[in-house]
Amino acid sequence: MPSYRAPVDDYLFLLHDVARVQDHRDLPGFADLEPGFTAEILRGLAAFHEEVLHPANMAADAEGARLVDGAVRTPAVYRDLAQAYRESGWLSAGISEGIGGAGLPPVMTVAISEFGVATAQSLRMYFAFCAPAAEMLNTFGADWVKAHVVPQLVAGDWTATMAMTEPHCGTDLRQMRTRALAQPDGTYRISGSKMFISGGDNDLVGNIVHIVLAKVPGDDGTLANDLSTVNVFLVPKRQIDHQTGALGAANGVSVGSIEHKMGLGANATCVMNFDDAIGYRIAAPGQGAAANMAAMFFLMTYARIGVALSGVGYTEIAQQNAADYARERLSGRAAKGAVNPGGAADPIVVHPDIRRLLLGSRSFAEGGRALGIKMALMQSLARHAPDKAERQRLTDIMDVLTPVMKAYFTDKGFACVNDCLQVLGGHGYIADHGLEHFVRNARVGQIYEGANGIQATDLVRRKLRAKDGRPRQAFFDAIRATLAQHQGNAAMAEFTGPLRAAVTDLERALDRANAAERGDPDAAGVAAYDILTMFGIAAIGWAWTEVAGVILAGKTAHLSEAAAQRKLALARLWSAREMPMIAALGARALEGGAALMDLDADLV
């Protein structure tokens, strides 16, 4: 069985030496974030995930979720684990204090997400939407929802799902057929089928509330082929008494089937049927698609950042186990001479190709974590900074980083987990060591919550052009501000040089893509994936530059000298081996468009 050591020390360094959360006591949830407090929180979190959740992970995956008599049966061990999860408080740790949570800010809940991915992602996914659904419903829901639904989600006594995809459409919501028929009492009757619904049913809680996208038909009963009538509805599995919160009869929600899939076998991915189910519209004040969809966008942003962090979590546990194996497995001799002359061979960790696999993965895991915490701090500042212009600036940067992190982190995370499997050779391919388990689980990150190709196209065609290009400018200005801090510092040149070149290459690629699109509508789409990857590499390079700056300035109260030198080596690795890829991707971004698009579709 694989082992897991939660990276508590890395979090303490990133939180207090790099992000300096202790300097933001005025932000909600930050007042207590002194080193002693955060260390206590993180060590308790680590112990729960290492000692309670992780030991059951592989057995639960092997047993899997099943559909029995129309209801989902989760692995037997999940009953006790779900109760332990609720009692631990980690489910509600990041929920606002005003609705019953502990109020930990995003910089702390990053760790909750990462540790959960690494040790119990299938279980975690049943409860993953409790926190965002509680916050969303407290913002947009009716009074009875706030009184009787939100507390159950905060406690983890009920779970929530997000139901968007239908058998014939995923991203293109215009094609949705699920309908919501308005009733005289203000409710709606929901009819239709949704698929790929994670945790669509379970036997761990008393009720499940489905957040469902559906269209309101016109007066003639037809559904518009656009987004104008798409709305968000709260559809409980069992009806809820609005006065008391007591559960009533079944609500026309059933499981059609569960998917037999590549990974995450202990989490039930369901086809959900809504047969004249009672639903309640959830919307922001006002009219139009923006108001109608506000609740769903609230959830989607949360989901995409969470999925991004899964790339870091899977890479962390995979790299730990691959590195442990590489230090013990003996094969061949080091090119510079035996390091284990008394043994039959040297450990494979001495070989350059094994180092490439292991250190490339380690550099991504720690650089991605640094960027994740940077993003989390931005979230708090964008909401609560006193200056309106600063809030807008940070929001613009996050508009760029959200799709970049979702897509690049899951792409790179899957590649790194696959590399870690390679370290073990045939032993990685079999189930004994757990690496194939991580590969299977990590793969879906590139697909769900918006396929990565869609994220790339949306970034290039919409996000970077929005608001007269303000998000693009804010992102590059933020990197230039970091570069300006280290202007003339020769010790930082190996980090700032590649980062400065990356900004130039990115701006050139974007300008070329935008110009080319005026003559070829496909040009930006052809370039989009390479450009998003460039952004991902550069964003982690930005985070590594800030980390290196802290270390070289000697501001490492939470890092030993040996750990600091190791960090610098990883930062150098990213600058030397990953950052040069930006120029290559930029050169490729607008090449080969004709080869991609000119061939007749029947010949593809």
Secondary structure per residue as TSV (DSSP state, phi and psi in degrees):
chain	resnum	aa	ss	phi	psi
A	1	M	-	360.0	140.3
A	2	P	-	-67.1	155.9
A	3	S	-	-104.1	168.4
A	4	Y	-	-150.4	131.4
A	5	R	-	-124.5	107.5
A	6	A	-	-61.4	135.6
A	7	P	-	-79.4	61.1
A	8	V	H	-62.2	-46.1
A	9	D	H	-61.7	-36.7
A	10	D	H	-65.0	-40.4
A	11	Y	H	-63.5	-41.9
A	12	L	H	-61.9	-41.1
A	13	F	H	-63.8	-48.6
A	14	L	I	-66.8	-38.8
A	15	L	I	-69.2	-44.4
A	16	H	I	-102.3	-29.0
A	17	D	I	-95.2	-33.4
A	18	V	I	-98.1	-61.5
A	19	A	S	-74.7	-24.3
A	20	R	-	49.9	58.5
A	21	V	G	-62.0	-25.1
A	22	Q	G	-66.5	-13.6
A	23	D	G	-89.4	3.6
A	24	H	-	-121.7	42.1
A	25	R	T	-62.9	-19.2
A	26	D	T	-76.7	-13.1
A	27	L	S	-81.0	145.0
A	28	P	T	-56.8	129.7
A	29	G	T	87.4	-6.4
A	30	F	-	-97.2	-12.3
A	31	A	T	-57.9	-33.9
A	32	D	T	-96.6	4.5
A	33	L	-	-81.0	58.3
A	34	E	-	-87.3	158.5
A	35	P	H	-53.4	-40.3
A	36	G	H	-64.8	-40.5
A	37	F	H	-67.6	-47.6
A	38	T	H	-65.8	-35.5
A	39	A	H	-63.3	-42.1
A	40	E	H	-63.2	-44.6
A	41	I	H	-61.6	-50.0
A	42	L	H	-66.4	-36.5
A	43	R	H	-70.9	-36.7
A	44	G	H	-65.5	-41.2
A	45	L	H	-62.0	-44.0
A	46	A	H	-63.1	-44.2
A	47	A	H	-61.7	-41.2
A	48	F	I	-63.0	-44.0
A	49	H	I	-74.8	-37.5
A	50	E	I	-72.7	-40.8
A	51	E	I	-100.1	-25.6
A	52	V	I	-104.6	-53.8
A	53	L	I	-81.4	-46.9
A	54	H	G	-59.7	-42.7
A	55	P	G	-59.5	-24.8
A	56	A	G	-94.1	-4.0
A	57	N	H	-63.0	-48.5
A	58	M	H	-69.7	-39.8
A	59	A	H	-65.1	-39.9
A	60	A	H	-64.3	-39.2
A	61	D	H	-63.7	-40.7
A	62	A	H	-66.6	-38.7
A	63	E	H	-72.3	-43.9
A	64	G	-	74.3	170.4
A	65	A	-	-90.8	146.7
A	66	R	E	-132.0	156.5
A	67	L	E	-105.6	116.7
A	68	V	E	-125.7	117.6
A	69	D	T	52.8	41.6
A	70	G	T	81.3	4.5
A	71	A	E	-128.2	149.0
A	72	V	E	-80.3	133.3
A	73	R	E	-109.4	117.4
A	74	T	-	-83.1	166.3
A	75	P	-	-53.7	143.1
A	76	A	T	-55.9	-36.5
A	77	V	H	-67.0	-18.8
A	78	Y	H	-70.0	-24.2
A	79	R	H	-59.2	-51.5
A	80	D	H	-69.7	-38.2
A	81	L	H	-65.8	-38.6
A	82	A	H	-62.6	-40.5
A	83	Q	H	-66.4	-41.0
A	84	A	H	-62.6	-39.3
A	85	Y	H	-59.8	-47.3
A	86	R	H	-62.0	-46.5
A	87	E	H	-69.5	-25.0
A	88	S	H	-67.7	-26.6
A	89	G	S	88.0	-7.8
A	90	W	G	-70.9	-25.5
A	91	L	G	-62.8	-36.4
A	92	S	G	-107.5	9.2
A	93	A	T	-60.7	-35.1
A	94	G	T	-94.4	1.5
A	95	I	S	-80.8	146.2
A	96	S	-	-54.9	141.2
A	97	E	G	-61.8	-32.0
A	98	G	G	-62.7	-19.8
A	99	I	G	-117.2	16.9
A	100	G	T	107.8	0.1
A	101	G	S	-87.5	-178.5
A	102	A	-	-87.7	-14.3
A	103	G	-	75.1	20.2
A	104	L	-	-65.1	138.9
A	105	P	-	-77.9	169.1
A	106	P	H	-56.0	-30.8
A	107	V	H	-62.5	-23.4
A	108	M	H	-93.0	-34.7
A	109	T	H	-73.6	-14.7
A	110	V	H	-54.7	-44.0
A	111	A	H	-66.2	-39.5
A	112	I	H	-59.6	-43.0
A	113	S	H	-64.5	-49.0
A	114	E	H	-63.2	-47.3
A	115	F	H	-63.3	-37.1
A	116	G	H	-66.8	-40.8
A	117	V	H	-59.2	-46.1
A	118	A	H	-67.1	-31.8
A	119	T	H	-111.1	-24.0
A	120	A	H	-162.5	52.1
A	121	Q	H	-62.5	-38.7
A	122	S	H	-62.4	-43.5
A	123	L	H	-66.9	-45.8
A	124	R	H	-56.4	-36.5
A	125	M	H	-66.8	-25.8
A	126	Y	H	-63.0	-32.1
A	127	F	H	-107.0	1.7
A	128	A	T	-62.3	-31.1
A	129	F	T	-95.0	4.5
A	130	C	H	-59.7	-50.7
A	131	A	H	-66.1	-54.2
A	132	P	H	-65.1	-35.1
A	133	A	H	-66.6	-39.2
A	134	A	H	-61.9	-45.8
A	135	E	H	-65.2	-42.2
A	136	M	H	-65.0	-46.4
A	137	L	H	-68.1	-31.3
A	138	N	H	-69.2	-24.8
A	139	T	H	-84.2	-44.2
A	140	F	H	-110.7	-12.1
A	141	G	S	-80.9	163.6
A	142	A	-	-70.8	167.0
A	143	D	H	-59.3	-41.3
A	144	W	H	-66.3	-31.6
A	145	V	H	-67.0	-43.7
A	146	K	H	-63.4	-34.7
A	147	A	H	-78.9	-36.3
A	148	H	H	-118.9	-22.1
A	149	V	T	-96.8	-48.0
A	150	V	H	-56.5	-47.3
A	151	P	H	-60.6	-34.5
A	152	Q	H	-67.6	-37.3
A	153	L	H	-69.8	-40.5
A	154	V	H	-60.5	-41.1
A	155	A	H	-75.9	-15.3
A	156	G	T	77.1	14.8
A	157	D	S	-80.6	-22.5
A	158	W	E	-121.6	160.4
A	159	T	E	-121.0	169.8
A	160	A	E	-131.8	151.6
A	161	T	E	-127.6	165.1
A	162	M	E	-118.0	114.9
A	163	A	E	-112.9	98.4
A	164	M	-	-116.1	-52.9
A	165	T	-	-68.7	140.5
A	166	E	B	-119.5	162.0
A	167	P	T	-53.4	-31.3
A	168	H	T	-103.8	-3.2
A	169	C	B	-156.4	142.0
A	170	G	S	-120.5	-82.8
A	171	T	S	-66.4	-38.7
A	172	D	-	-82.1	85.4
A	173	L	G	-68.7	-13.0
A	174	R	G	-60.5	-26.3
A	175	Q	G	-86.6	0.9
A	176	M	-	-56.8	143.0
A	177	R	-	-115.6	-10.9
A	178	T	-	-62.7	129.0
A	179	R	E	-117.2	151.6
A	180	A	E	-125.6	109.4
A	181	L	E	-96.2	118.4
A	182	A	E	-63.6	141.2
A	183	Q	-	-114.4	156.8
A	184	P	T	-58.6	-28.5
A	185	D	T	-85.2	6.7
A	186	G	S	92.3	-8.6
A	187	T	-	-85.4	179.3
A	188	Y	E	-132.3	152.3
A	189	R	E	-104.1	119.4
A	190	I	E	-100.2	127.7
A	191	S	E	-136.9	130.9
A	192	G	E	152.4	-178.9
A	193	S	E	-125.0	140.4
A	194	K	E	-122.2	152.3
A	195	M	E	-135.7	169.0
A	196	F	E	59.7	40.1
A	197	I	E	-94.4	104.9
A	198	S	E	-66.2	128.0
A	199	G	T	64.3	30.3
A	200	G	S	-58.5	-26.1
A	201	D	S	-147.4	153.4
A	202	N	-	-161.9	166.8
A	203	D	S	-111.8	29.0
A	204	L	S	-104.1	-16.2
A	205	V	S	-138.0	169.8
A	206	G	S	-82.7	-22.8
A	207	N	E	-157.5	157.3
A	208	I	E	-128.7	131.1
A	209	V	E	-106.9	123.2
A	210	H	E	-96.9	128.5
A	211	I	E	-95.1	105.6
A	212	V	E	-112.3	134.1
A	213	L	E	-91.3	129.3
A	214	A	E	-150.4	160.3
A	215	K	E	-101.5	140.2
A	216	V	-	-89.7	119.4
A	217	P	-	-67.3	156.0
A	218	G	-	-74.0	-179.2
A	219	D	T	-60.2	-27.0
A	220	D	T	-89.1	4.6
A	221	G	S	85.7	-0.7
A	222	T	-	-90.8	158.2
A	223	L	-	-100.3	129.3
A	224	A	-	-67.2	143.8
A	225	N	S	-90.8	50.6
A	226	D	S	-155.0	-170.3
A	227	L	S	-96.6	2.9
A	228	S	T	-63.6	-28.6
A	229	T	T	-111.5	10.7
A	230	V	E	-73.9	130.6
A	231	N	E	-134.5	166.4
A	232	V	E	-108.0	134.4
A	233	F	E	-130.5	142.7
A	234	L	E	-91.2	118.2
A	235	V	E	-126.5	102.1
A	236	P	E	-76.5	149.1
A	237	K	S	-62.8	-44.0
A	238	R	E	-117.2	145.0
A	239	Q	E	-64.5	154.1
A	240	I	E	-125.6	128.4
A	241	D	-	-70.6	123.1
A	242	H	T	-69.7	-22.3
A	243	Q	T	-87.6	-40.9
A	244	T	T	-110.8	-19.3
A	245	G	-	82.4	1.1
A	246	A	-	-66.3	147.1
A	247	L	E	-82.4	141.7
A	248	G	E	-116.1	-141.3
A	249	A	E	-74.0	166.1
A	250	A	E	-59.9	152.3
A	251	N	-	-115.9	29.6
A	252	G	S	73.1	23.6
A	253	V	E	-112.3	126.1
A	254	S	E	-142.0	161.2
A	255	V	E	-95.0	118.8
A	256	G	E	-76.2	-39.1
A	257	S	E	-171.4	168.1
A	258	I	E	-119.1	148.1
A	259	E	-	-80.2	143.9
A	260	H	-	-99.1	106.2
A	261	K	-	-125.5	174.9
A	262	M	S	-64.3	-44.4
A	263	G	S	-140.2	-173.7
A	264	L	-	50.7	45.9
A	265	G	T	-65.9	-23.3
A	266	A	T	-83.8	-7.6
A	267	N	S	-102.2	127.9
A	268	A	-	-79.2	114.0
A	269	T	E	-96.2	113.7
A	270	C	E	-112.5	149.4
A	271	V	E	-88.8	120.6
A	272	M	E	-110.1	129.6
A	273	N	E	-106.9	129.8
A	274	F	E	-113.3	111.9
A	275	D	E	-114.3	90.0
A	276	D	E	58.9	36.2
A	277	A	E	-74.5	146.4
A	278	I	E	-77.3	127.5
A	279	G	E	-128.6	157.1
A	280	Y	E	-124.9	123.7
A	281	R	E	-67.3	134.4
A	282	I	-	-120.0	114.5
A	283	A	-	-150.8	158.3
A	284	A	-	-76.9	160.8
A	285	P	S	-59.4	149.1
A	286	G	S	106.5	-175.0
A	287	Q	S	-122.1	164.4
A	288	G	S	97.4	173.2
A	289	A	H	-61.4	-37.4
A	290	A	H	-61.6	-44.9
A	291	A	H	-68.3	-40.9
A	292	N	H	-62.2	-37.1
A	293	M	H	-99.3	1.0
A	294	A	H	-56.4	-40.9
A	295	A	H	-64.5	-40.0
A	296	M	H	-69.5	-40.0
A	297	F	H	-62.7	-35.7
A	298	F	H	-56.1	-48.2
A	299	L	H	-71.4	-39.3
A	300	M	H	-65.6	-39.9
A	301	T	H	-61.7	-44.8
A	302	Y	H	-59.3	-45.7
A	303	A	H	-63.7	-41.3
A	304	R	H	-66.8	-38.9
A	305	I	H	-67.9	-39.8
A	306	G	H	-62.4	-42.2
A	307	V	H	-64.3	-39.2
A	308	A	H	-56.3	-45.7
A	309	L	H	-65.8	-21.4
A	310	S	H	-62.8	-32.5
A	311	G	H	-61.2	-37.2
A	312	V	H	-71.3	-44.9
A	313	G	H	-62.0	-45.8
A	314	Y	H	-66.3	-39.7
A	315	T	H	-63.9	-40.6
A	316	E	H	-59.0	-52.8
A	317	I	H	-70.1	-36.1
A	318	A	H	-66.3	-42.6
A	319	Q	H	-67.4	-39.9
A	320	Q	H	-56.3	-47.5
A	321	N	H	-73.2	-35.9
A	322	A	H	-67.4	-40.1
A	323	A	H	-66.6	-40.6
A	324	D	H	-59.2	-44.0
A	325	Y	H	-63.8	-44.0
A	326	A	H	-66.6	-27.4
A	327	R	H	-77.8	-17.3
A	328	E	H	-106.1	-31.9
A	329	R	-	-72.5	126.6
A	330	L	B	-102.6	129.2
A	331	S	-	-167.4	123.3
A	332	G	S	71.9	-174.6
A	333	R	-	-125.5	148.5
A	334	A	-	-61.8	142.7
A	335	A	T	-61.5	-29.8
A	336	K	T	-89.0	2.3
A	337	G	-	123.0	152.1
A	338	A	-	-58.4	135.2
A	339	V	S	-103.3	-9.7
A	340	N	-	-133.3	61.9
A	341	P	T	-62.2	-24.7
A	342	G	T	-82.5	-7.8
A	343	G	S	-102.0	173.3
A	344	A	S	-66.5	-27.8
A	345	A	S	-163.5	175.8
A	346	D	-	-89.8	154.3
A	347	P	B	-64.5	144.5
A	348	I	G	-67.3	-12.4
A	349	V	G	-63.4	-15.3
A	350	V	G	-78.8	-14.5
A	351	H	S	-84.7	137.7
A	352	P	H	-55.7	-39.9
A	353	D	H	-69.4	-34.5
A	354	I	H	-66.9	-40.3
A	355	R	H	-60.4	-40.6
A	356	R	H	-57.2	-45.8
A	357	L	H	-68.3	-45.6
A	358	L	H	-73.9	-47.5
A	359	L	H	-75.7	-29.9
A	360	G	H	-62.0	-41.6
A	361	S	H	-68.4	-42.0
A	362	R	H	-65.3	-39.3
A	363	S	H	-64.7	-38.1
A	364	F	H	-68.5	-45.8
A	365	A	H	-57.8	-47.0
A	366	E	H	-79.0	-34.6
A	367	G	H	-69.2	-40.1
A	368	G	H	-64.7	-38.4
A	369	R	H	-63.8	-42.1
A	370	A	H	-61.1	-42.1
A	371	L	H	-68.9	-36.2
A	372	G	H	-60.8	-42.1
A	373	I	H	-70.3	-37.6
A	374	K	H	-59.4	-44.7
A	375	M	H	-63.6	-41.3
A	376	A	H	-63.9	-39.3
A	377	L	H	-65.0	-39.7
A	378	M	H	-58.5	-39.3
A	379	Q	H	-57.2	-46.3
A	380	S	H	-67.5	-43.3
A	381	L	H	-67.4	-38.0
A	382	A	H	-65.1	-25.8
A	383	R	H	-91.2	-32.5
A	384	H	H	-124.7	-3.0
A	385	A	-	-60.2	140.9
A	386	P	S	-67.6	-26.6
A	387	D	-	-89.9	123.7
A	388	K	H	-61.7	-41.5
A	389	A	H	-63.6	-37.0
A	390	E	H	-68.4	-39.9
A	391	R	H	-60.5	-41.8
A	392	Q	H	-67.7	-40.5
A	393	R	H	-60.1	-45.5
A	394	L	H	-68.9	-37.2
A	395	T	H	-61.1	-40.9
A	396	D	H	-62.8	-42.5
A	397	I	H	-63.0	-42.4
A	398	M	H	-66.2	-30.7
A	399	D	H	-61.0	-31.1
A	400	V	H	-81.1	-46.1
A	401	L	H	-69.0	-30.2
A	402	T	H	-60.3	-55.0
A	403	P	H	-67.8	-33.4
A	404	V	H	-62.9	-48.1
A	405	M	H	-68.0	-42.2
A	406	K	H	-57.2	-48.4
A	407	A	H	-78.9	-51.0
A	408	Y	H	-68.1	-40.9
A	409	F	H	-63.8	-37.6
A	410	T	H	-76.5	-34.5
A	411	D	H	-62.8	-53.6
A	412	K	H	-69.0	-37.4
A	413	G	H	-61.0	-45.6
A	414	F	H	-62.8	-42.4
A	415	A	H	-61.2	-40.5
A	416	C	H	-68.6	-42.5
A	417	V	H	-62.3	-39.7
A	418	N	H	-63.4	-40.4
A	419	D	H	-62.2	-39.6
A	420	C	H	-66.6	-37.3
A	421	L	H	-59.4	-40.7
A	422	Q	H	-60.4	-33.7
A	423	V	H	-57.5	-36.5
A	424	L	T	-84.4	-5.9
A	425	G	T	59.2	-134.3
A	426	G	H	-61.2	-29.8
A	427	H	H	-69.6	-21.0
A	428	G	H	-77.2	-30.1
A	429	Y	H	-77.5	-24.3
A	430	I	S	-90.4	167.5
A	431	A	G	-78.6	-16.6
A	432	D	G	-56.7	-39.9
A	433	H	G	-94.4	-9.4
A	434	G	S	89.1	-6.9
A	435	L	H	-66.9	-38.7
A	436	E	H	-64.8	-29.3
A	437	H	H	-62.5	-44.7
A	438	F	H	-68.3	-37.7
A	439	V	H	-61.6	-46.2
A	440	R	H	-62.5	-42.5
A	441	N	H	-70.2	-38.2
A	442	A	H	-70.8	-25.0
A	443	R	G	-61.1	-35.1
A	444	V	G	-68.3	-20.0
A	445	G	G	-57.8	-28.6
A	446	Q	G	-77.4	-10.5
A	447	I	T	-106.5	-53.0
A	448	Y	S	-84.9	168.0
A	449	E	S	57.1	37.7
A	450	G	S	98.1	104.5
A	451	A	-	-54.1	147.2
A	452	N	H	-62.5	-33.2
A	453	G	H	-64.1	-36.2
A	454	I	H	-68.1	-39.9
A	455	Q	H	-58.8	-42.1
A	456	A	H	-65.5	-47.0
A	457	T	H	-62.6	-41.9
A	458	D	H	-64.7	-37.9
A	459	L	I	-61.0	-51.1
A	460	V	I	-75.3	-40.3
A	461	R	I	-86.8	-22.9
A	462	R	I	-126.3	-58.2
A	463	K	I	-59.2	-46.8
A	464	L	T	-73.7	-18.4
A	465	R	T	-97.0	-13.2
A	466	A	H	-63.0	155.7
A	467	K	H	53.1	42.5
A	468	D	H	58.2	34.7
A	469	G	H	80.2	13.2
A	470	R	H	-63.4	-42.1
A	471	P	H	-59.9	-42.0
A	472	R	H	-58.1	-48.0
A	473	Q	H	-65.2	-40.2
A	474	A	H	-62.9	-40.8
A	475	F	H	-62.6	-49.9
A	476	F	H	-68.7	-35.9
A	477	D	H	-63.5	-36.8
A	478	A	H	-65.0	-41.3
A	479	I	H	-66.0	-41.7
A	480	R	H	-63.0	-32.3
A	481	A	H	-64.8	-40.2
A	482	T	H	-63.6	-43.5
A	483	L	H	-61.7	-38.9
A	484	A	H	-64.5	-32.1
A	485	Q	H	-63.2	-26.1
A	486	H	T	-112.5	15.9
A	487	Q	T	-58.4	128.3
A	488	G	T	82.5	-0.4
A	489	N	-	-89.1	102.2
A	490	A	G	-62.3	-32.7
A	491	A	G	-66.2	-22.1
A	492	M	G	-95.9	-3.0
A	493	A	H	-60.4	-33.8
A	494	E	H	-68.3	-15.5
A	495	F	H	-102.1	-43.6
A	496	T	H	-72.9	-32.0
A	497	G	H	-60.8	-54.4
A	498	P	H	-62.1	-34.0
A	499	L	H	-69.6	-40.5
A	500	R	H	-63.0	-42.8
A	501	A	H	-63.4	-35.3
A	502	A	H	-63.0	-41.8
A	503	V	H	-61.0	-44.2
A	504	T	H	-60.9	-46.7
A	505	D	H	-64.1	-39.6
A	506	L	H	-66.4	-45.8
A	507	E	H	-63.9	-38.8
A	508	R	H	-64.0	-44.8
A	509	A	H	-63.4	-41.5
A	510	L	H	-64.4	-44.4
A	511	D	H	-62.8	-40.9
A	512	R	H	-66.1	-41.0
A	513	A	H	-64.1	-43.2
A	514	N	H	-65.2	-40.9
A	515	A	H	-66.8	-42.5
A	516	A	H	-65.7	-31.3
A	517	E	H	-65.1	-24.9
A	518	R	T	-64.8	-26.4
A	519	G	T	-103.4	-18.7
A	520	D	-	-141.2	107.1
A	521	P	T	-58.5	-21.7
A	522	D	T	-86.2	-8.5
A	523	A	H	-59.5	-46.5
A	524	A	H	-66.4	-36.4
A	525	G	H	-65.5	-37.5
A	526	V	H	-63.5	-40.0
A	527	A	H	-83.7	-16.9
A	528	A	H	-58.7	-46.8
A	529	Y	H	-66.5	-41.6
A	530	D	H	-63.4	-39.1
A	531	I	H	-67.3	-42.8
A	532	L	H	-60.5	-41.8
A	533	T	H	-62.5	-39.6
A	534	M	H	-58.3	-45.3
A	535	F	H	-60.2	-43.1
A	536	G	H	-62.3	-46.5
A	537	I	H	-62.0	-44.5
A	538	A	H	-65.8	-39.1
A	539	A	H	-63.8	-41.6
A	540	I	H	-69.9	-35.4
A	541	G	H	-60.2	-37.2
A	542	W	H	-62.1	-47.2
A	543	A	H	-62.5	-43.1
A	544	W	H	-64.8	-34.9
A	545	T	H	-63.0	-41.7
A	546	E	H	-66.7	-40.2
A	547	V	H	-62.2	-46.9
A	548	A	H	-61.2	-38.4
A	549	G	H	-61.7	-40.3
A	550	V	H	-64.4	-44.8
A	551	I	H	-66.3	-46.7
A	552	L	H	-68.8	-21.9
A	553	A	T	-84.3	-2.0
A	554	G	T	74.6	19.8
A	555	K	-	-97.5	59.8
A	556	T	-	-124.5	66.6
A	557	A	T	-66.5	-21.1
A	558	H	T	-114.9	25.5
A	559	L	S	-142.8	127.9
A	560	S	-	-68.8	165.4
A	561	E	H	-61.8	-42.1
A	562	A	H	-64.2	-41.9
A	563	A	H	-66.7	-35.3
A	564	A	H	-65.0	-42.8
A	565	Q	H	-66.4	-35.9
A	566	R	H	-64.0	-42.6
A	567	K	H	-59.5	-45.2
A	568	L	H	-61.4	-37.9
A	569	A	H	-62.8	-40.1
A	570	L	H	-68.8	-38.3
A	571	A	H	-63.2	-41.6
A	572	R	H	-64.1	-38.3
A	573	L	H	-61.1	-44.5
A	574	W	I	-63.2	-43.7
A	575	S	I	-65.5	-38.0
A	576	A	I	-84.0	-31.6
A	577	R	I	-111.9	-26.4
A	578	E	I	-100.4	-44.5
A	579	M	T	-59.0	-36.1
A	580	P	H	-61.4	-20.4
A	581	M	H	-66.5	-21.3
A	582	I	H	-62.6	-44.6
A	583	A	H	-62.8	-41.4
A	584	A	H	-64.6	-42.4
A	585	L	H	-66.0	-37.7
A	586	G	H	-63.7	-39.2
A	587	A	H	-66.3	-33.9
A	588	R	H	-81.8	-23.2
A	589	A	H	-53.1	-39.5
A	590	L	T	-109.0	14.1
A	591	E	S	-100.2	151.5
A	592	G	S	80.1	9.1
A	593	G	H	-61.4	-42.0
A	594	A	H	-64.0	-41.3
A	595	A	H	-63.3	-32.5
A	596	L	H	-75.3	-41.6
A	597	M	H	-107.4	-17.7
A	598	D	S	-79.9	-24.8
A	599	L	S	-66.9	137.8
A	600	D	-	-58.4	139.9
A	601	A	G	-56.9	-32.5
A	602	D	G	-68.7	-16.2
A	603	L	G	-101.2	-2.1
A	604	V	-	-68.6	360.0
